[in-house]
């Protein structure tokens, strides 16, 4: 699918800890993405978030005990962040901040966001790019997206 980046189209570049809401001030040939909003969340690895050992439970009347999987706090935080971003997109769409938006995020984050997107936002999604671009300079994001759209 070819994605057209029209003037005024928004681009959300996100991962599980950072989101950039970008607005195109240029056009499809010469995009000029400006940061409209930036959201970050501290999300250290699970080993730094959880301090308890995994639990155990009794298998019945005998002395055998089984281990319980440890909670992946890092993954839970990423899921909550994706849900928070979906909520912010709804608020922006409801206010009429954008007519079209392109979602750029790793596949797992895209999947989590997709589950939480309101119908109003879903109708405005012009395309998706399953890549991690959050730690790149804006100029490099523009160049990579142009390459992606040229395919």
Backbone as a printed PyTorch tensor [residue, N CA C, xyz], in Angstrom:
tensor([[[  0.8380,  -1.1780,   0.0000],
         [  0.0000,   0.0000,   0.0000],
         [  0.8800,   1.2370,   0.0000]],

        [[  0.6190,   2.1570,  -0.8920],
         [  1.3390,   3.4150,  -0.9390],
         [  0.6300,   4.4180,  -0.0420]],

        [[  1.4070,   5.0440,   0.8070],
         [  0.8670,   6.0280,   1.7280],
         [  1.2200,   7.4090,   1.2100]],

        [[  0.2540,   8.2800,   1.1490],
         [  0.4750,   9.6560,   0.7250],
         [  0.4900,  10.5540,   1.9560]],

        [[  1.5670,  11.2940,   2.1120],
         [  1.7210,  12.1960,   3.2470],
         [  1.3320,  13.5990,   2.8080]],

        [[  0.0590,  13.9110,   2.9490],
         [ -0.4410,  15.2250,   2.5630],
         [ -0.0870,  16.2680,   3.6180]],

        [[ -0.1800,  17.5000,   3.2420],
         [  0.0190,  18.6010,   4.1940],
         [ -1.0260,  18.4790,   5.3070]],

        [[ -0.5890,  18.6040,   6.5430],
         [ -1.4980,  18.5200,   7.6780],
         [ -1.6660,  17.1160,   8.2380]],

        [[ -1.1720,  16.0990,   7.5300],
         [ -1.2570,  14.7300,   8.0390],
         [ -0.3580,  14.6030,   9.2640]],

        [[ -0.8380,  13.8980,  10.2560],
         [ -0.0440,  13.6430,  11.4550],
         [  0.6200,  12.2880,  11.3200]],

        [[  1.7790,  12.1560,  11.9650],
         [  2.5080,  10.9080,  12.0100],
         [  2.8250,  10.6290,  13.4810]],

        [[  2.3750,   9.4940,  13.9750],
         [  2.7110,   9.0850,  15.3360],
         [  3.8700,   8.1120,  15.2420]],

        [[  4.9980,   8.4680,  15.8560],
         [  6.1610,   7.5910,  15.9190],
         [  6.2920,   7.1800,  17.3760]],

        [[  6.0860,   5.8900,  17.6450],
         [  6.0370,   5.4470,  19.0380],
         [  6.7470,   4.1130,  19.2330]],

        [[  7.0820,   3.8630,  20.4810],
         [  7.5040,   2.5340,  20.9260],
         [  6.8330,   2.3470,  22.2890]],

        [[  7.2990,   1.4820,  23.1050],
         [  6.6450,   1.2370,  24.3850],
         [  6.9580,   2.2430,  25.4670]],

        [[  7.8300,   3.2320,  25.1690],
         [  8.2460,   4.1920,  26.1870],
         [  8.2200,   5.6320,  25.7210]],

        [[  8.1360,   5.8580,  24.4240],
         [  8.2280,   7.2020,  23.8770],
         [  7.2800,   7.3410,  22.6960]],

        [[  6.6760,   8.5130,  22.5800],
         [  5.7980,   8.7760,  21.4370],
         [  6.0220,  10.1990,  20.9510]],

        [[  6.1860,  10.3290,  19.6500],
         [  6.3020,  11.6340,  19.0150],
         [  5.0780,  11.8420,  18.1310]],

        [[  4.3580,  12.9060,  18.3700],
         [  3.2260,  13.2810,  17.5310],
         [  3.7610,  14.3400,  16.5720]],

        [[  3.8830,  13.9750,  15.3080],
         [  4.4630,  14.8580,  14.2970],
         [  3.3920,  15.3270,  13.3260]],

        [[  3.5280,  16.5750,  12.8880],
         [  2.5770,  17.1290,  11.9180],
         [  3.3540,  17.5410,  10.6730]],

        [[  2.8490,  17.1370,   9.5010],
         [  3.5170,  17.4650,   8.2490],
         [  3.1520,  18.8780,   7.8050]],

        [[  4.1620,  19.7540,   7.7840],
         [  3.9650,  21.1210,   7.2870],
         [  4.3460,  21.2140,   5.8210]],

        [[  4.9250,  20.1380,   5.2940],
         [  5.3160,  20.1110,   3.8860],
         [  4.2680,  19.3900,   3.0620]],

        [[  4.7270,  18.6100,   2.0900],
         [  3.8130,  17.8400,   1.2460],
         [  4.3750,  16.4350,   1.0670]],

        [[  3.8130,  15.6800,   0.1400],
         [  4.2340,  14.2920,  -0.0720],
         [  5.6500,  14.2110,  -0.6250]],

        [[  6.0340,  15.1700,  -1.4430],
         [  7.3590,  15.1520,  -2.0560],
         [  8.4200,  15.6710,  -1.0930]],

        [[  8.0910,  16.7110,  -0.3510],
         [  9.0240,  17.3270,   0.5920],
         [  8.3650,  17.4190,   1.9690]],

        [[  8.3230,  16.3050,   2.6960],
         [  7.7060,  16.3570,   4.0200],
         [  8.5340,  17.2090,   4.9810]],

        [[  7.8580,  17.8740,   5.8620],
         [  8.4940,  18.6930,   6.8940],
         [  7.7580,  18.3940,   8.1920]],

        [[  8.2450,  17.4010,   8.9150],
         [  7.5680,  16.9630,  10.1230],
         [  8.0020,  17.8050,  11.3170]],

        [[  7.0270,  18.4000,  11.9710],
         [  7.2620,  19.2080,  13.1630],
         [  6.6820,  18.4790,  14.3640]],

        [[  7.3870,  18.5400,  15.4850],
         [  6.9110,  17.8900,  16.7000],
         [  5.7590,  18.7020,  17.2860]],

        [[  4.5780,  18.0820,  17.3380],
         [  3.4130,  18.7210,  17.9370],
         [  3.3080,  18.3700,  19.4150]],

        [[  3.7860,  17.1740,  19.7590],
         [  3.7120,  16.6980,  21.1410],
         [  4.7040,  15.5590,  21.3090]],

        [[  5.2640,  15.4700,  22.5150],
         [  6.2000,  14.3870,  22.8380],
         [  5.8020,  13.8200,  24.1930]],

        [[  5.7010,  12.4980,  24.2630],
         [  5.3300,  11.8300,  25.5060],
         [  6.3770,  10.7570,  25.7850]],

        [[  6.8990,  10.7440,  27.0050],
         [  7.8490,   9.7010,  27.3860],
         [  7.4300,   9.1140,  28.7250]],

        [[  7.8390,   7.8820,  28.9200],
         [  7.5410,   7.1920,  30.1660],
         [  8.7580,   6.3670,  30.5560]],

        [[  9.1300,   6.4670,  31.8120],
         [ 10.2400,   5.6540,  32.3330],
         [  9.7670,   4.2110,  32.4300]],

        [[ 10.5040,   3.2960,  31.8120],
         [ 10.1260,   1.8820,  31.8480],
         [ 11.3800,   1.0210,  31.9450]],

        [[ 11.9300,   0.9050,  33.1680],
         [ 13.1310,   0.0760,  33.3180],
         [ 12.8200,  -1.4010,  33.0940]],

        [[ 13.8610,  -2.2200,  32.9050],
         [ 13.6400,  -3.6510,  32.7170],
         [ 12.9170,  -4.2700,  33.9240]],

        [[ 12.2650,  -5.3870,  33.6910],
         [ 11.5100,  -6.0700,  34.7530],
         [ 12.3730,  -6.3410,  35.9740]],

        [[ 13.6270,  -6.7200,  35.7600],
         [ 14.4880,  -7.0540,  36.9020],
         [ 14.6620,  -5.8700,  37.8490]],

        [[ 14.4980,  -4.6410,  37.3290],
         [ 14.6120,  -3.4550,  38.1690],
         [ 13.2640,  -3.0320,  38.7520]],

        [[ 12.1780,  -3.5710,  38.2380],
         [ 10.8450,  -3.1850,  38.7160],
         [ 10.2950,  -4.1530,  39.7490]],

        [[ 10.5680,  -5.4330,  39.5980],
         [ 10.0330,  -6.4300,  40.5190],
         [ 11.1100,  -6.8760,  41.4920]],

        [[ 10.7500,  -7.0010,  42.7470],
         [ 11.7510,  -7.3950,  43.7300],
         [ 11.4440,  -8.7540,  44.3610]],

        [[ 10.2610,  -9.2660,  44.1590],
         [  9.8920, -10.5370,  44.7660],
         [ 10.3110, -11.7010,  43.8860]],

        [[ 10.5760, -12.8160,  44.5290],
         [ 10.8360, -14.0500,  43.7890],
         [  9.5130, -14.5650,  43.2470]],

        [[  9.5540, -15.3200,  42.1530],
         [  8.2990, -15.8920,  41.6360],
         [  7.6260, -16.7450,  42.7090]],

        [[  6.3140, -16.7170,  42.7270],
         [  5.5600, -17.4720,  43.7200],
         [  5.5400, -18.9660,  43.4390]],

        [[  5.0570, -19.7160,  44.4230],
         [  4.9150, -21.1600,  44.2920],
         [  3.5490, -21.5250,  44.8550]],

        [[  3.0180, -22.6160,  44.3700],
         [  1.7430, -23.0760,  44.9150],
         [  1.7760, -24.5870,  45.0860]],

        [[  0.9520, -25.0590,  45.9910],
         [  0.8850, -26.4840,  46.3060],
         [  0.0400, -27.2020,  45.2600]],

        [[  0.4810, -28.3780,  44.8500],
         [ -0.2390, -29.1580,  43.8540],
         [ -1.2820, -30.0910,  44.4710]],

        [[ -1.5510, -29.9280,  45.7200],
         [ -2.5480, -30.7900,  46.3600],
         [ -2.0290, -31.3150,  47.6930]],

        [[ -2.4930, -32.4910,  48.0710],
         [ -2.1400, -33.0140,  49.3870],
         [ -0.6880, -33.4760,  49.5160]],

        [[  0.0200, -33.6630,  48.4110],
         [  1.4150, -34.0970,  48.5100],
         [  2.3400, -32.8950,  48.7460]],

        [[  3.6120, -33.1320,  48.8520],
         [  4.5760, -32.0740,  49.1580],
         [  5.0920, -31.3590,  47.9030]],

        [[  4.6630, -31.7940,  46.7530],
         [  5.1200, -31.1850,  45.5010],
         [  4.5780, -29.7630,  45.3700]],

        [[  5.4630, -28.8310,  44.9780],
         [  5.0500, -27.4370,  44.7600],
         [  5.4840, -27.0050,  43.3610]],

        [[  4.6950, -26.1840,  42.7180],
         [  5.0030, -25.7050,  41.3730],
         [  5.2850, -24.2110,  41.4000]],

        [[  6.1540, -23.7840,  40.4840],
         [  6.4920, -22.3610,  40.3920],
         [  5.4390, -21.6240,  39.5700]],

        [[  5.2700, -20.3490,  39.8750],
         [  4.3700, -19.4670,  39.1350],
         [  5.2550, -18.5200,  38.3290]],

        [[  4.9020, -18.2780,  37.0780],
         [  5.6850, -17.3560,  36.2540],
         [  5.7440, -15.9840,  36.9050]],

        [[  6.8990, -15.3520,  36.7890],
         [  7.0840, -14.0020,  37.3020],
         [  6.3560, -13.0250,  36.3780]],

        [[  5.8700, -11.9480,  36.9200],
         [  5.1810, -10.9320,  36.1350],
         [  6.1910, -10.1410,  35.3220]],

        [[  5.9100,  -9.9200,  34.0550],
         [  6.7750,  -9.1110,  33.1990],
         [  6.3090,  -7.6580,  33.2930]],

        [[  6.8300,  -6.9500,  34.2780],
         [  6.4110,  -5.5650,  34.5420],
         [  6.7520,  -4.6470,  33.3800]],

        [[  7.8680,  -4.9230,  32.7050],
         [  8.2830,  -4.1050,  31.5680],
         [  7.2480,  -4.1930,  30.4350]],

        [[  6.8020,  -5.4130,  30.1350],
         [  5.8080,  -5.6000,  29.0740],
         [  4.4670,  -4.9820,  29.4690]],

        [[  4.0770,  -5.1350,  30.7230],
         [  2.8220,  -4.5240,  31.1860],
         [  2.8680,  -3.0100,  31.0460]],

        [[  4.0140,  -2.4020,  31.3520],
         [  4.1510,  -0.9520,  31.2200],
         [  4.0440,  -0.5310,  29.7570]],

        [[  4.6140,  -1.3340,  28.8420],
         [  4.5040,  -1.0270,  27.4090],
         [  3.0430,  -1.0990,  26.9540]],

        [[  2.3140,  -2.0940,  27.4430],
         [  0.9020,  -2.2240,  27.0770],
         [  0.0950,  -1.0420,  27.6060]],

        [[  0.3690,  -0.6290,  28.8400],
         [ -0.3330,   0.5340,  29.4070],
         [ -0.0010,   1.8030,  28.6320]],

        [[  1.2640,   1.9300,  28.2190],
         [  1.6750,   3.1070,  27.4610],
         [  0.9530,   3.1490,  26.1120]],

        [[  0.8570,   2.0140,  25.4360],
         [  0.1400,   1.9480,  24.1550],
         [ -1.3230,   2.3400,  24.3480]],

        [[ -1.9150,   1.9060,  25.4530],
         [ -3.3050,   2.2620,  25.7550],
         [ -3.4280,   3.7660,  26.0240]],

        [[ -2.4500,   4.3250,  26.7310],
         [ -2.4560,   5.7660,  27.0120],
         [ -2.3520,   6.5740,  25.7200]],

        [[ -1.4820,   6.1350,  24.8080],
         [ -1.3150,   6.8280,  23.5250],
         [ -2.6000,   6.7370,  22.7050]],

        [[ -3.2420,   5.5760,  22.7100],
         [ -4.5200,   5.4270,  21.9990],
         [ -5.5520,   6.4010,  22.5720]],

        [[ -5.5600,   6.5820,  23.8830],
         [ -6.4740,   7.5380,  24.5150],
         [ -6.1700,   8.9720,  24.1060]],

        [[ -4.8920,   9.3180,  24.0200],
         [ -4.5170,  10.6650,  23.5890],
         [ -4.9040,  10.9010,  22.1310]],

        [[ -4.7370,   9.8700,  21.3010],
         [ -5.1430,   9.9970,  19.8960],
         [ -6.6370,  10.2660,  19.7930]],

        [[ -7.4290,   9.5970,  20.6380],
         [ -8.8720,   9.8230,  20.6210],
         [ -9.1910,  11.2690,  20.9900]],

        [[ -8.5570,  11.7860,  22.0300],
         [ -8.8100,  13.1650,  22.4510],
         [ -8.4520,  14.1460,  21.3450]],

        [[ -7.3040,  13.9180,  20.6900],
         [ -6.8880,  14.7930,  19.5980],
         [ -7.8410,  14.7010,  18.4080]],

        [[ -8.2480,  13.4940,  18.0550],
         [ -9.1700,  13.3040,  16.9300],
         [-10.5310,  13.9230,  17.2450]],

        [[-10.9730,  13.7660,  18.4770],
         [-12.2620,  14.3190,  18.8880],
         [-12.2630,  15.8480,  18.7900]],

        [[-11.1200,  16.4560,  19.0840],
         [-10.9900,  17.9200,  18.9860],
         [-10.7760,  18.3760,  17.5520]],

        [[-10.5500,  17.4260,  16.6240],
         [-10.3310,  17.7810,  15.2210],
         [ -8.9000,  18.2040,  14.9260]],

        [[ -7.9540,  17.7520,  15.7250],
         [ -6.5580,  18.1380,  15.5340],
         [ -5.9810,  17.5870,  14.2280]],

        [[ -6.4800,  16.4400,  13.7740],
         [ -5.9800,  15.8620,  12.5270],
         [ -7.1170,  15.1790,  11.7700]],

        [[ -6.9460,  15.1490,  10.4320],
         [ -7.8890,  14.4370,   9.5690],
         [ -7.3550,  13.0670,   9.1880]],

        [[ -6.0190,  12.9640,   9.1240],
         [ -5.3620,  11.7010,   8.8080],
         [ -4.1450,  11.5380,   9.7030]],

        [[ -3.8720,  10.2870,  10.0380],
         [ -2.6850,   9.9880,  10.8390],
         [ -2.0630,   8.7010,  10.3410]],

        [[ -0.7420,   8.6570,  10.4200],
         [  0.0180,   7.4670,  10.0570],
         [  0.6960,   6.9740,  11.3300]],

        [[  0.5370,   5.7080,  11.6240],
         [  1.0960,   5.1180,  12.8360],
         [  2.4040,   4.4080,  12.5080]],

        [[  3.4730,   4.7650,  13.2200],
         [  4.7780,   4.1460,  13.0390],
         [  5.2190,   3.6140,  14.3980]],

        [[  5.3380,   2.3000,  14.5150],
         [  5.7240,   1.6840,  15.7850],
         [  6.1470,   0.2450,  15.5240]],

        [[  6.8580,  -0.3520,  16.4810],
         [  7.1810,  -1.7790,  16.3390],
         [  5.8930,  -2.6020,  16.2490]],

        [[  5.9240,  -3.7420,  15.5890],
         [  4.7010,  -4.5360,  15.3980],
         [  3.9270,  -4.8190,  16.6930]],

        [[  4.6130,  -5.1440,  17.7780],
         [  3.9180,  -5.4560,  19.0390],
         [  3.1800,  -4.2350,  19.5820]],

        [[  3.8020,  -3.0670,  19.4880],
         [  3.1730,  -1.8350,  19.9740],
         [  1.9990,  -1.4560,  19.0740]],

        [[  2.1840,  -1.6140,  17.7520],
         [  1.0680,  -1.3520,  16.8280],
         [ -0.1270,  -2.2290,  17.1760]],

        [[  0.1390,  -3.4980,  17.4570],
         [ -0.9360,  -4.4220,  17.8060],
         [ -1.6600,  -4.0030,  19.0720]],

        [[ -0.9160,  -3.5930,  20.0890],
         [ -1.5330,  -3.1450,  21.3380],
         [ -2.3530,  -1.8760,  21.1150]],

        [[ -1.8020,  -0.9370,  20.3360],
         [ -2.5350,   0.3080,  20.0710],
         [ -3.7980,   0.0330,  19.2690]],

        [[ -3.6680,  -0.8230,  18.2610],
         [ -4.8010,  -1.1410,  17.3960],
         [ -5.9790,  -1.6650,  18.2110]],

        [[ -5.6880,  -2.4870,  19.2450],
         [ -6.7480,  -3.0390,  20.0940],
         [ -7.4940,  -1.9440,  20.8480]],

        [[ -6.8090,  -0.8440,  21.1480],
         [ -7.3720,   0.2010,  22.0090],
         [ -7.8680,   1.4280,  21.2460]],

        [[ -7.6240,   1.5020,  19.9320],
         [ -8.0400,   2.6760,  19.1690],
         [ -9.5520,   2.7960,  19.0980]],

        [[-10.0280,   3.9860,  19.3100],
         [-11.4480,   4.2910,  19.1620],
         [-11.7870,   4.3080,  17.6750]],

        [[-13.0230,   4.0250,  17.3370],
         [-13.4800,   4.0010,  15.9340],
         [-13.1840,   5.3250,  15.2260]],

        [[-13.3230,   6.4310,  15.9450],
         [-13.0470,   7.7490,  15.3740],
         [-11.6030,   7.8400,  14.8880]],

        [[-10.6780,   7.2960,  15.6580],
         [ -9.2590,   7.3150,  15.2780],
         [ -9.0040,   6.3030,  14.1690]],

        [[ -9.5820,   5.1170,  14.2890],
         [ -9.3970,   4.0840,  13.2540],
         [ -9.7590,   4.6160,  11.8790]],

        [[-10.8360,   5.3970,  11.8010],
         [-11.2820,   5.9460,  10.5250],
         [-10.2920,   6.9550,   9.9440]],

        [[ -9.4240,   7.5120,  10.7840],
         [ -8.4690,   8.5230,  10.3310],
         [ -7.0720,   7.9590,  10.0550]],

        [[ -6.8680,   6.6690,  10.3450],
         [ -5.5570,   6.0580,  10.1050],
         [ -5.3790,   5.8480,   8.6010]],

        [[ -4.3770,   6.5500,   8.0410],
         [ -4.1100,   6.4710,   6.6030],
         [ -3.0980,   5.3770,   6.2740]],

        [[ -2.3880,   4.8820,   7.2900],
         [ -1.4160,   3.8320,   7.0540],
         [ -0.6420,   3.5010,   8.3100]],

        [[  0.0920,   2.3990,   8.2420],
         [  0.9120,   1.9450,   9.3620],
         [  2.2750,   1.5270,   8.8310]],

        [[  3.3020,   1.8110,   9.6200],
         [  4.6580,   1.3940,   9.2930],
         [  5.2010,   0.6540,  10.5140]],

        [[  5.4140,  -0.6680,  10.4080],
         [  5.8730,  -1.4500,  11.5570],
         [  7.3920,  -1.3730,  11.7660]],

        [[  7.8560,  -0.2190,  12.2530],
         [  9.2850,  -0.0120,  12.4930],
         [  9.4840,   0.8020,  13.7560]],

        [[ 10.6710,   0.6840,  14.3380],
         [ 11.0410,   1.4850,  15.5020],
         [ 11.8830,   2.6570,  15.0250]],

        [[ 11.3470,   3.8610,  15.1200],
         [ 12.0560,   5.0600,  14.6630],
         [ 12.1550,   6.1290,  15.7460]],

        [[ 11.7730,   5.8250,  16.9660],
         [ 11.6710,   6.8530,  18.0050],
         [ 12.9900,   7.5140,  18.3870]],

        [[ 14.1080,   6.8540,  18.2290],
         [ 15.3830,   7.4410,  18.6530],
         [ 16.1670,   8.0590,  17.5030]],

        [[ 15.4900,   8.3160,  16.3980],
         [ 16.1500,   8.9150,  15.2360],
         [ 15.8190,  10.4050,  15.1670]],

        [[ 16.7320,  11.1960,  14.5820],
         [ 16.4110,  12.6120,  14.3540],
         [ 15.2470,  12.7330,  13.3650]],

        [[ 14.5060,  13.8200,  13.4620],
         [ 13.3260,  14.0410,  12.6100],
         [ 13.6850,  13.9470,  11.1270]],

        [[ 14.8200,  14.5350,  10.7200],
         [ 15.2170,  14.5040,   9.3040],
         [ 15.4000,  13.0630,   8.8250]],

        [[ 15.9510,  12.2200,   9.6710],
         [ 16.1470,  10.8200,   9.2990],
         [ 14.8060,  10.0840,   9.2500]],

        [[ 13.8940,  10.4230,  10.1400],
         [ 12.5470,   9.8350,  10.1120],
         [ 11.8610,  10.2050,   8.8010]],

        [[ 11.9640,  11.4860,   8.4090],
         [ 11.3680,  11.9240,   7.1380],
         [ 11.9300,  11.1260,   5.9680]],

        [[ 13.2670,  10.9580,   5.9330],
         [ 13.9070,  10.2340,   4.8340],
         [ 13.4730,   8.7730,   4.8050]],

        [[ 13.4400,   8.1180,   5.9690],
         [ 13.0370,   6.7140,   6.0170],
         [ 11.5730,   6.5370,   5.6210]],

        [[ 10.7250,   7.4480,   6.0440],
         [  9.3160,   7.3400,   5.6670],
         [  9.1230,   7.5760,   4.1720]],

        [[  9.8830,   8.5000,   3.6010],
         [  9.8070,   8.7190,   2.1560],
         [ 10.1960,   7.4460,   1.4100]],

        [[ 11.2520,   6.7670,   1.8770],
         [ 11.6660,   5.5030,   1.2570],
         [ 10.5730,   4.4680,   1.3870]],

        [[  9.9730,   4.3950,   2.5720],
         [  8.8920,   3.4300,   2.8280],
         [  7.7100,   3.6840,   1.8980]],

        [[  7.3580,   4.9550,   1.7100],
         [  6.2100,   5.3100,   0.8820],
         [  6.4920,   5.1770,  -0.5890]],

        [[  7.7800,   5.2220,  -0.9760],
         [  8.1370,   5.0920,  -2.3920],
         [  8.0030,   3.6540,  -2.8780]],

        [[  7.9720,   2.6880,  -1.9460],
         [  7.8720,   1.2740,  -2.3300],
         [  6.5750,   0.9690,  -3.0220]]])
